[in-house]
Amino acid sequence: MNISFDETVKSRLAALTKNKSADFVLDFDHTLSRENVGQDCCGITRYRVVAVAKGQVPTIFDGKISSNFGDIFYQKWGKMYLDETMQIRMNGTLIEIMGAGELIAPNIELVDFR
């Protein structure tokens, strides 16, 4: 599996790591939420790329996706919601994740939980 970040999103991720290194996870089921969020039928309601302290990725994120910004950790059980090749890119003012020919999520967040 592979994720390609466009230059705008890569620069935002780089800004997050400018003064403090981080690992990144693709959190799609609120695992890292600091809020109590109700689940819908499938549990996938908000995709986020989350910065966590370097070397402290929670063990529940048991898979890695290669990217042009380094490895992105994710939960293997959610692979069915992802494509082998994905792009995370700016679309106007929103960041979206595209799969092989179709939109996976129209508005994802970049979050820093360090």
Rosetta blueprint (number, residue, H / E / L):
1 M L
2 N E
3 I E
4 S E
5 F E
6 D L
7 E H
8 T H
9 V H
10 K H
11 S H
12 R H
13 L H
14 A H
15 A H
16 L H
17 T L
18 K L
19 N L
20 K L
21 S L
22 A E
23 D E
24 F E
25 V E
26 L E
27 D E
28 F L
29 D L
30 H L
31 T L
32 L L
33 S L
34 R L
35 E L
36 N L
37 V L
38 G L
39 Q L
40 D L
41 C L
42 C L
43 G L
44 I L
45 T L
46 R L
47 Y L
48 R E
49 V E
50 V E
51 A E
52 V E
53 A E
54 K L
55 G L
56 Q L
57 V L
58 P L
59 T L
60 I L
61 F L
62 D L
63 G E
64 K E
65 I E
66 S E
67 S E
68 N L
69 F L
70 G L
71 D L
72 I E
73 F E
74 Y E
75 Q L
76 K H
77 W H
78 G H
79 K H
80 M H
81 Y H
82 L L
83 D L
84 E L
85 T E
86 M E
87 Q E
88 I E
89 R E
90 M E
91 N E
92 G L
93 T L
94 L E
95 I E
96 E E
97 I E
98 M E
99 G L
100 A L
101 G L
102 E L
103 L E
104 I E
105 A E
106 P L
107 N L
108 I L
109 E E
110 L E
111 V E
112 D E
113 F L
114 R L
